[in-house]
Amino acid sequence: AGSAVGLGNIWRFPTEAGNNGGGAFLLVYILCVVLMGVPLMVAEFAVGRHSRANTGSAFRILSKRRSWGLLGKMEVLAAFLILAYYSVVAGWTLYYAFQSLLNRFNVMARQGDSSVFADNFNSFVSDPWLPLLCLAAFLFATHFVVVRGVKSGIERSSKILMPFLFLLMVVLVVCALTTPGAAKGLEFFFTPDFSKIDSGVVMSAMAQAFYSLSLGMGCMCTYASYFKRDANITKTAFTVGLMDMSVAVMAGIVIFPAVFSVPGLEPDAGPSLVFIALPNVFQMAMGGIPAMAYVCSLAFYVLLVVATLTSTISLHEVVTAYLSETRNMPRRRAAWYVTGGSLVLGIFCSLSLGVLSGMTVAGMTIFDLFDYVTAKIMLLAAGFLTSVFVGWVLKPHALANELTNWGTLKLRCFSVLVFMLRYVVPLIIAGVFLDGLGLLNIL
C-alpha cells in the first residue's frame, strides 16, 4: 500500500480526472483497477514470490529464456526513469510543506491577488537552484530508508507513515465537505458524462490505474520476492487495490469541492490544481479563518510528502535490489548508484521546466517526455507482457501454488484469474493502446 499510494493518487489522479471529465474518468478508472489492475498485481506477486528474485531476473528465472528477461529489465528501467522525474515533484511537495509551515500562504493571501500563488509556483519551478536542492533532499531521505533494508527500513517506515496518511486524508475530506462549492465539486466528480468517454479517456484511466498501483515498474514483483509462504497474495492484491482507490477518491473529494469554492478556478487546470489553485483555495474557502487555512494547507502538503516518500522508497528499492543481486555489489553501494543516477536525470527534468524549457522532443519538455514514455508506453507494454507471461508461459501449477489460503474457492478463482490474464487483460490493453495511437482505424 505504501508503494501504491502516493503522488499518483493525490497529485496525478485529480489532474487526470479534471482533464478527462470528472465522473466519466472515475468510472473508467475503477473498472481498470478491478478488471486489470488487481489481476495484474496478483500476477506480479506470483512472479516475485515464486522466483524469489529481483524484477530484472525473475522472468528469466521462471521462463529459462533470456528473451523474457528483457521484460524484467524494462520494468527496472521504467522504475528508474519514474524515480528520476517523480522525485522532482517530490521536491515540490517538500518545498510547499515548508512554505505552509512558515505560514507563507496566509501572507500571500493578504495581498488580495489570487495570481500571487501562480507567480509563486512559476517562480519556484523556473528557479535553477531551489528545486534542485529540494530534489536532492528528497532523494537522500529516500536513500536513507532504503539502505536500512526491508524490515528495519521499508517495512518499519511504512507502518508508521501509512496510518498517518489515512488520518490526514480523513481530516482533509471533512474540511473539503464544509466548503461552499462542495455540492458542485461532488457532482462533477461523481456524475459521469458518458459522452466524454473515448479512447483517450480510457487510455489515460488505464495508465493512471497502472501508475497509481505501481504496476509494470517492478515494485510489486520486488516486494513479493520478500513475502513469506503463508502470505495470501490474492487478499493482499484486493486490499491494496481497495486502499489505492479509496485514497484516489478521497483526493478527488478534497480537491474538486475546494476548486469549485473559488470563482474563476476550473477543474481541468492540470497540475496547478495542487500547487497553484489549492493554496489559494485554502485561504478563500475556509470561511476566511487564517488558522483553519493554515492547518488545512499544512496538513495537505505534509500528506503529499508522506505519500510521496513511501512511493519513492519502492521505486528506489526495485533498482537497488536489481543492482545488488545481479552485480554482486553491497546493498549500500547499489543504493548510492541509484540515488546518484536519479539525481542526475532529475536535474535535467527539473531544469526543463525552467532554463531548459526550450529543449523539447516531439513538443514535450524532458519532464513531460519522461512522464509520457513511462506511463503511457512502458507501463502499458509491461502490463501486457506480464499478463501474457503469467497466463501462457508460467506453468499453471506454479501459479496455483502461489494462490494460498483460498480454501474451497481456490479452483474457481484460479480459473477466472487465468482467463483474465490470458484473454481479457492483454486484449483490452492492446485494443486501447492501438486505438489511442490511431492504428485501429488503419487496421
LUMDREN-102407 format. One record per residue (C-alpha): residue in one letter; x, y, z. Coordinates in Angstrom, 1 decimal. Example, Ala and Ser with C-alpha at 12.3 -4.5 7.8 and 13.67 -1.06 7.14 Angstrom:
<pagus>
PAGU   r     east    north       up
PAGU   A     12.3     -4.5      7.8
PAGU   S     13.7     -1.1      7.1
</pagus>
This chain:
<pagus>
PAGU   r     east    north       up
PAGU   A      0.0      0.0      0.0
PAGU   G      2.9      2.3      0.7
PAGU   S      4.2      1.7     -2.8
PAGU   A      0.9      2.1     -4.5
PAGU   V     -0.4      5.1     -2.6
PAGU   G      1.5      8.3     -3.5
PAGU   L      1.6     11.3     -5.8
PAGU   G     -0.1      9.1     -8.4
PAGU   N     -3.3      9.2     -6.3
PAGU   I     -3.1     12.7     -4.8
PAGU   W     -1.5     14.8     -7.5
PAGU   R     -1.8     12.8    -10.8
PAGU   F     -5.3     11.3    -10.3
PAGU   P     -7.2     14.6     -9.7
PAGU   T     -5.2     16.2    -12.6
PAGU   E     -6.2     13.3    -14.9
PAGU   A     -9.8     13.3    -13.6
PAGU   G    -10.2     17.1    -14.1
PAGU   N     -8.8     16.9    -17.7
PAGU   N    -11.0     13.9    -18.6
PAGU   G    -14.5     14.7    -17.5
PAGU   G    -14.5     14.0    -13.8
PAGU   G    -17.1     11.3    -13.1
PAGU   A    -16.6      9.7    -16.5
PAGU   F    -12.9      9.3    -15.8
PAGU   L    -13.6      8.0    -12.3
PAGU   L    -15.9      5.3    -13.6
PAGU   V    -13.4      4.0    -16.2
PAGU   Y    -10.5      4.2    -13.7
PAGU   I    -12.4      2.0    -11.2
PAGU   L    -13.2     -0.5    -13.9
PAGU   C     -9.5     -0.6    -15.0
PAGU   V     -8.4     -1.2    -11.4
PAGU   V    -10.9     -4.1    -10.9
PAGU   L    -10.6     -5.7    -14.3
PAGU   M     -6.9     -5.3    -15.0
PAGU   G     -5.1     -3.8    -12.0
PAGU   V     -5.9     -6.4     -9.4
PAGU   P     -5.3     -9.4    -11.7
PAGU   L     -2.0     -8.0    -12.8
PAGU   M     -1.0     -7.3     -9.2
PAGU   V     -1.7    -11.0     -8.4
PAGU   A      0.4    -11.9    -11.4
PAGU   E      3.3     -9.7    -10.3
PAGU   F      3.1    -11.1     -6.8
PAGU   A      3.2    -14.6     -8.1
PAGU   V      6.2    -14.0    -10.3
PAGU   G      8.1    -12.3     -7.5
PAGU   R      7.4    -14.8     -4.7
PAGU   H      7.8    -17.9     -6.9
PAGU   S     11.2    -16.7     -8.3
PAGU   R     12.5    -15.2     -5.0
PAGU   A     14.4    -12.8     -7.2
PAGU   N     14.6     -9.2     -8.2
PAGU   T     12.3     -8.0    -11.0
PAGU   G     15.2     -7.8    -13.5
PAGU   S     15.9    -11.5    -13.0
PAGU   A     12.5    -13.0    -12.1
PAGU   F     11.0    -13.5    -15.6
PAGU   R     14.2    -15.1    -16.9
PAGU   I     14.5    -17.5    -14.0
PAGU   L     10.9    -18.7    -14.3
PAGU   S     10.9    -19.0    -18.1
PAGU   K     14.5    -20.1    -18.5
PAGU   R     14.7    -17.8    -21.6
PAGU   R     16.9    -14.8    -21.9
PAGU   S     14.3    -13.0    -24.1
PAGU   W     11.8    -12.9    -21.2
PAGU   G     14.5    -11.4    -19.0
PAGU   L     14.2     -8.3    -21.1
PAGU   L     10.7     -7.7    -19.7
PAGU   G     12.2     -7.6    -16.2
PAGU   K     14.9     -5.2    -17.2
PAGU   M     12.4     -3.0    -18.9
PAGU   E     10.4     -2.7    -15.6
PAGU   V     13.6     -1.9    -13.8
PAGU   L     14.4      0.8    -16.3
PAGU   A     10.8      2.2    -16.0
PAGU   A     11.2      2.4    -12.2
PAGU   F     14.5      4.2    -12.6
PAGU   L     13.1      6.8    -15.1
PAGU   I      9.9      7.3    -13.0
PAGU   L     12.0      7.8     -9.8
PAGU   A     14.0     10.5    -11.6
PAGU   Y     11.1     12.8    -12.6
PAGU   Y      8.9     11.7     -9.7
PAGU   S     11.5     13.0     -7.3
PAGU   V     11.3     16.4     -8.9
PAGU   V      7.6     16.7     -7.9
PAGU   A      8.5     15.1     -4.6
PAGU   G     10.8     18.1     -4.1
PAGU   W      8.0     20.4     -4.8
PAGU   T      5.9     18.8     -2.0
PAGU   L      8.7     19.3      0.4
PAGU   Y      9.1     23.0     -0.5
PAGU   Y      5.3     23.6     -0.2
PAGU   A      5.2     21.8      3.1
PAGU   F      8.0     24.1      4.3
PAGU   Q      6.1     27.2      3.0
PAGU   S      2.9     26.0      4.7
PAGU   L      4.8     25.6      8.0
PAGU   L      6.2     29.1      7.8
PAGU   N      2.6     30.4      7.1
PAGU   R      3.8     31.9      3.7
PAGU   F      0.4     31.3      2.1
PAGU   N     -1.5     33.3      4.6
PAGU   V      1.0     36.2      4.0
PAGU   M      0.4     35.9      0.2
PAGU   A     -3.3     35.9      0.6
PAGU   R     -3.2     39.3      2.4
PAGU   Q     -2.1     40.8     -0.9
PAGU   G     -5.6     40.3     -2.2
PAGU   D     -4.5     39.0     -5.6
PAGU   S     -5.0     35.3     -6.4
PAGU   S     -2.4     35.4     -9.1
PAGU   V      0.3     35.6     -6.4
PAGU   F      0.0     31.9     -5.9
PAGU   A      0.6     31.2     -9.6
PAGU   D      3.6     33.6     -9.6
PAGU   N      5.0     31.8     -6.5
PAGU   F      4.8     28.4     -8.2
PAGU   N      6.2     29.5    -11.6
PAGU   S      9.0     31.4     -9.9
PAGU   F      9.9     28.3     -7.9
PAGU   V      9.9     25.7    -10.6
PAGU   S     11.8     28.0    -13.0
PAGU   D     14.5     28.8    -10.4
PAGU   P     17.7     27.0    -11.4
PAGU   W     18.8     26.1     -7.9
PAGU   L     16.0     25.8     -5.3
PAGU   P     14.0     22.9     -6.9
PAGU   L     17.3     21.0     -7.3
PAGU   L     18.0     21.4     -3.6
PAGU   C     14.5     20.1     -2.8
PAGU   L     15.0     17.2     -5.3
PAGU   A     18.4     16.3     -3.6
PAGU   A     16.9     16.4     -0.1
PAGU   F     14.0     14.1     -1.0
PAGU   L     16.3     11.6     -2.8
PAGU   F     18.7     11.5      0.2
PAGU   A     15.7     10.9      2.5
PAGU   T     14.6      8.0      0.3
PAGU   H     18.2      6.7      0.2
PAGU   F     18.5      6.7      4.0
PAGU   V     15.4      4.4      4.3
PAGU   V     16.4      2.0      1.5
PAGU   V     19.9      1.4      2.7
PAGU   R     18.5      0.2      6.1
PAGU   G     16.9     -2.8      4.3
PAGU   V     13.4     -4.2      4.0
PAGU   K     12.3     -4.9      7.6
PAGU   S     14.2     -2.2      9.5
PAGU   G     13.9      0.4      6.8
PAGU   I     11.0      0.0      4.3
PAGU   E      8.5     -2.0      6.4
PAGU   R      9.0     -0.1      9.6
PAGU   S      8.7      3.3      7.9
PAGU   S      5.5      2.2      6.0
PAGU   K      3.9      1.0      9.2
PAGU   I      4.3      4.5     10.7
PAGU   L      3.6      6.6      7.6
PAGU   M      0.6      4.8      6.1
PAGU   P     -1.8      5.2      9.1
PAGU   F     -0.7      8.8      9.4
PAGU   L     -1.5      9.3      5.7
PAGU   F     -5.1      8.0      6.0
PAGU   L     -5.7     10.0      9.2
PAGU   L     -4.7     13.2      7.3
PAGU   M     -6.9     12.3      4.4
PAGU   V    -10.0     11.9      6.6
PAGU   V     -9.3     15.3      8.2
PAGU   L     -9.0     16.9      4.8
PAGU   V    -12.2     15.3      3.5
PAGU   V    -14.1     16.7      6.4
PAGU   C    -12.7     20.2      5.7
PAGU   A    -13.5     19.9      2.0
PAGU   L    -17.1     19.0      2.6
PAGU   T    -17.6     22.2      4.5
PAGU   T    -16.5     24.4      1.6
PAGU   P    -19.2     26.4     -0.3
PAGU   G    -18.5     24.5     -3.6
PAGU   A    -18.8     21.1     -2.1
PAGU   A    -22.1     20.2     -3.9
PAGU   K    -20.8     21.3     -7.3
PAGU   G    -17.5     19.6     -6.8
PAGU   L    -19.1     16.3     -5.8
PAGU   E    -21.5     16.5     -8.7
PAGU   F    -18.6     17.0    -11.1
PAGU   F    -16.6     14.2     -9.6
PAGU   F    -19.3     11.5     -9.1
PAGU   T    -21.7     12.2    -12.0
PAGU   P    -20.4     10.5    -15.2
PAGU   D    -21.0     12.1    -18.6
PAGU   F    -20.8      9.1    -20.9
PAGU   S    -20.4     11.3    -24.0
PAGU   K    -17.0     12.2    -22.8
PAGU   I    -15.7      8.6    -22.7
PAGU   D    -13.4      7.9    -25.7
PAGU   S    -10.2      6.1    -26.4
PAGU   G     -8.2      8.9    -25.0
PAGU   V    -10.1      8.9    -21.7
PAGU   V     -9.8      5.1    -21.4
PAGU   M     -6.1      5.1    -22.2
PAGU   S     -5.5      7.8    -19.6
PAGU   A     -7.6      5.9    -17.0
PAGU   M     -5.7      2.7    -17.7
PAGU   A     -2.3      4.4    -17.5
PAGU   Q     -3.4      6.1    -14.2
PAGU   A     -4.5      2.7    -12.8
PAGU   F     -1.1      1.1    -13.6
PAGU   Y      0.7      4.2    -12.4
PAGU   S     -1.1      4.5     -9.1
PAGU   L     -0.9      0.7     -8.4
PAGU   S      2.8      0.7     -9.2
PAGU   L      2.2     -2.0    -11.9
PAGU   G      4.7     -2.5    -14.7
PAGU   M      7.5     -0.9    -12.8
PAGU   G      8.7     -3.8    -10.8
PAGU   C      7.6     -2.6     -7.3
PAGU   M      5.1     -5.3     -6.6
PAGU   C      7.2     -8.0     -8.1
PAGU   T     10.2     -7.0     -6.0
PAGU   Y      8.2     -6.7     -2.7
PAGU   A      6.6    -10.1     -3.4
PAGU   S     10.0    -11.7     -3.5
PAGU   Y     10.2    -10.9      0.2
PAGU   F      6.8    -12.4      1.0
PAGU   K      6.5    -15.4      3.4
PAGU   R      4.9    -18.5      2.1
PAGU   D      1.8    -18.0      4.2
PAGU   A      1.1    -14.6      2.8
PAGU   N     -2.2    -14.5      0.9
PAGU   I     -1.2    -12.7     -2.2
PAGU   T     -4.8    -12.5     -3.6
PAGU   K     -6.2    -10.9     -0.5
PAGU   T     -3.2     -8.6     -0.4
PAGU   A     -3.8     -7.5     -4.1
PAGU   F     -7.5     -6.8     -3.4
PAGU   T     -6.6     -4.9     -0.2
PAGU   V     -4.0     -2.7     -1.9
PAGU   G     -6.3     -2.1     -4.8
PAGU   L     -9.1     -1.0     -2.5
PAGU   M     -6.8      1.2     -0.4
PAGU   D     -5.4      2.8     -3.6
PAGU   M     -8.9      3.6     -5.0
PAGU   S    -10.0      4.9     -1.6
PAGU   V     -7.2      7.4     -1.4
PAGU   A     -7.7      8.5     -5.0
PAGU   V    -11.4      9.0     -4.4
PAGU   M    -10.7     10.9     -1.2
PAGU   A     -8.2     13.1     -3.0
PAGU   G    -10.9     13.9     -5.5
PAGU   I    -13.3     14.8     -2.7
PAGU   V    -10.7     17.0     -1.2
PAGU   I     -9.7     18.9     -4.3
PAGU   F    -12.8     19.3     -6.5
PAGU   P    -15.1     20.8     -3.9
PAGU   A    -12.3     23.2     -3.0
PAGU   V    -11.8     24.2     -6.6
PAGU   F    -15.5     24.9     -7.1
PAGU   S    -15.4     27.1     -4.0
PAGU   V    -13.4     29.8     -5.7
PAGU   P    -14.8     31.7     -8.7
PAGU   G    -12.6     31.5    -11.8
PAGU   L    -10.9     28.2    -11.0
PAGU   E    -11.6     25.3    -13.3
PAGU   P    -11.3     21.5    -12.6
PAGU   D     -9.2     21.0    -15.8
PAGU   A     -6.4     23.3    -14.6
PAGU   G     -4.0     20.4    -14.7
PAGU   P     -1.1     20.0    -12.3
PAGU   S     -1.7     23.5    -11.0
PAGU   L     -4.7     22.1     -9.0
PAGU   V     -2.3     21.1     -6.3
PAGU   F      0.5     23.6     -6.5
PAGU   I     -1.3     26.8     -7.7
PAGU   A     -5.0     26.5     -7.1
PAGU   L     -5.1     24.8     -3.7
PAGU   P     -3.0     27.3     -1.7
PAGU   N     -5.5     30.0     -2.9
PAGU   V     -8.4     27.7     -2.2
PAGU   F     -7.4     27.0      1.3
PAGU   Q     -7.2     30.8      2.0
PAGU   M    -10.5     31.7      0.4
PAGU   A    -12.7     28.6      1.1
PAGU   M    -12.1     28.1      4.8
PAGU   G    -14.5     30.9      5.9
PAGU   G    -11.8     33.5      6.0
PAGU   I    -10.3     32.0      9.1
PAGU   P     -6.5     32.1      8.8
PAGU   A     -5.9     29.4     11.5
PAGU   M     -8.1     27.0      9.6
PAGU   A     -6.4     27.8      6.3
PAGU   Y     -3.0     27.3      7.9
PAGU   V     -3.9     23.9      9.4
PAGU   C     -5.5     22.6      6.2
PAGU   S     -2.7     23.7      3.9
PAGU   L      0.0     22.3      6.2
PAGU   A     -1.8     19.0      6.6
PAGU   F     -2.3     18.6      2.9
PAGU   Y      1.3     19.2      1.9
PAGU   V      2.6     17.1      4.8
PAGU   L      0.3     14.4      3.4
PAGU   L      1.9     14.8      0.0
PAGU   V      5.4     14.4      1.5
PAGU   V      4.3     11.3      3.4
PAGU   A      2.6      9.6      0.4
PAGU   T      5.5     10.5     -1.9
PAGU   L      8.2      9.1      0.3
PAGU   T      6.5      5.7      0.6
PAGU   S      6.4      5.6     -3.2
PAGU   T      9.9      6.8     -3.9
PAGU   I     11.2      4.2     -1.5
PAGU   S      9.6      1.4     -3.5
PAGU   L     10.9      2.7     -6.8
PAGU   H     14.4      3.0     -5.4
PAGU   E     14.2     -0.5     -4.0
PAGU   V     13.4     -2.0     -7.4
PAGU   V     16.6     -0.7     -8.9
PAGU   T     18.7     -1.2     -5.8
PAGU   A     17.7     -4.9     -5.4
PAGU   Y     18.4     -5.5     -9.1
PAGU   L     21.9     -4.0     -8.9
PAGU   S     22.7     -5.6     -5.6
PAGU   E     21.7     -9.1     -6.6
PAGU   T     22.8     -9.2    -10.3
PAGU   R     26.0     -7.3     -9.9
PAGU   N     27.0     -8.8     -6.6
PAGU   M     27.6     -5.5     -5.0
PAGU   P     26.9     -4.4     -1.4
PAGU   R     23.4     -3.0     -1.0
PAGU   R     24.7      0.3      0.3
PAGU   R     26.8      0.8     -2.8
PAGU   A     24.0     -0.2     -5.1
PAGU   A     21.7      2.3     -3.4
PAGU   W     24.3      5.1     -4.0
PAGU   Y     24.4      4.3     -7.7
PAGU   V     20.6      4.6     -7.9
PAGU   T     20.5      7.8     -5.9
PAGU   G     23.3      9.4     -7.9
PAGU   G     21.8      8.3    -11.3
PAGU   S     18.3      9.5    -10.3
PAGU   L     19.7     12.8     -9.2
PAGU   V     21.5     13.4    -12.5
PAGU   L     18.4     12.6    -14.6
PAGU   G     16.2     14.5    -12.1
PAGU   I     18.3     17.6    -12.6
PAGU   F     17.6     17.6    -16.3
PAGU   C     13.9     17.0    -15.7
PAGU   S     13.7     19.9    -13.2
PAGU   L     15.7     22.3    -15.4
PAGU   S     13.4     21.5    -18.4
PAGU   L     10.7     23.4    -16.6
PAGU   G     13.0     26.5    -16.4
PAGU   V     16.2     27.3    -18.1
PAGU   L     16.0     24.2    -20.4
PAGU   S     12.3     24.7    -21.3
PAGU   G     13.3     25.4    -24.9
PAGU   M     14.7     21.9    -25.2
PAGU   T     11.8     19.8    -26.4
PAGU   V     11.2     16.4    -28.0
PAGU   A      8.0     16.0    -30.1
PAGU   G      6.8     19.2    -28.5
PAGU   M      7.3     17.9    -24.9
PAGU   T      9.8     19.0    -22.3
PAGU   I     12.1     16.5    -20.8
PAGU   F      9.9     16.2    -17.8
PAGU   D      6.7     15.6    -19.9
PAGU   L      8.6     13.2    -22.1
PAGU   F      9.6     11.1    -19.1
PAGU   D      6.0     11.0    -17.9
PAGU   Y      4.5     10.1    -21.3
PAGU   V      7.0      7.4    -22.2
PAGU   T      6.8      5.7    -18.8
PAGU   A      3.1      6.0    -18.0
PAGU   K      1.5      5.5    -21.4
PAGU   I      4.1      3.3    -23.2
PAGU   M      6.4      1.4    -20.9
PAGU   L      3.8      0.6    -18.1
PAGU   L      1.1     -0.5    -20.6
PAGU   A      3.6     -2.6    -22.5
PAGU   A      4.9     -4.2    -19.3
PAGU   G      1.4     -4.9    -18.2
PAGU   F      0.5     -6.5    -21.5
PAGU   L      3.7     -8.7    -21.5
PAGU   T      3.3     -9.7    -17.8
PAGU   S     -0.3    -10.8    -18.4
PAGU   V      0.9    -12.9    -21.4
PAGU   F      3.8    -14.3    -19.4
PAGU   V      1.7    -15.5    -16.4
PAGU   G     -1.2    -16.5    -18.5
PAGU   W      0.6    -18.5    -21.2
PAGU   V      4.3    -19.0    -20.3
PAGU   L      4.3    -19.6    -16.5
PAGU   K      3.5    -23.2    -15.6
PAGU   P     -0.2    -23.4    -14.3
PAGU   H      0.9    -25.4    -11.2
PAGU   A      3.5    -22.6    -10.4
PAGU   L      0.7    -20.0    -10.4
PAGU   A     -1.7    -22.3     -8.5
PAGU   N      0.9    -23.0     -5.8
PAGU   E      1.2    -19.2     -5.1
PAGU   L     -2.5    -18.8     -4.6
PAGU   T     -2.5    -19.9     -1.0
PAGU   N     -5.3    -19.8      1.7
PAGU   W     -8.2    -19.8     -0.7
PAGU   G    -10.0    -22.9      0.6
PAGU   T    -12.8    -24.3     -1.5
PAGU   L    -12.8    -21.2     -3.7
PAGU   K     -9.3    -21.8     -5.0
PAGU   L    -10.1    -23.8     -8.1
PAGU   R    -12.9    -21.5     -9.3
PAGU   C    -11.0    -18.3     -8.6
PAGU   F     -7.9    -19.7    -10.2
PAGU   S     -9.8    -20.4    -13.5
PAGU   V    -11.2    -16.9    -13.5
PAGU   L     -7.8    -15.4    -12.9
PAGU   V     -6.1    -17.4    -15.7
PAGU   F     -8.9    -16.4    -18.1
PAGU   M     -8.5    -12.8    -17.2
PAGU   L     -4.7    -12.9    -17.7
PAGU   R     -4.8    -14.9    -20.9
PAGU   Y     -7.6    -13.1    -22.8
PAGU   V     -9.3    -10.1    -21.1
PAGU   V     -6.3     -8.0    -19.8
PAGU   P     -4.0     -8.3    -22.9
PAGU   L     -6.8     -7.7    -25.4
PAGU   I     -8.1     -4.6    -23.5
PAGU   I     -4.6     -3.2    -23.2
PAGU   A     -3.7     -3.9    -26.8
PAGU   G     -7.0     -2.5    -28.1
PAGU   V     -6.9      0.7    -26.1
PAGU   F     -3.2      1.2    -26.9
PAGU   L     -3.7      0.8    -30.7
PAGU   D     -6.8      2.9    -30.7
PAGU   G     -5.0      5.6    -28.8
PAGU   L     -2.3      5.7    -31.5
PAGU   G     -4.9      5.7    -34.2
PAGU   L     -3.9      2.3    -35.6
PAGU   L     -7.2      0.5    -35.2
PAGU   N     -8.7      2.7    -38.0
PAGU   I     -5.8      1.7    -40.2
PAGU   L     -6.2     -2.0    -39.4
</pagus>
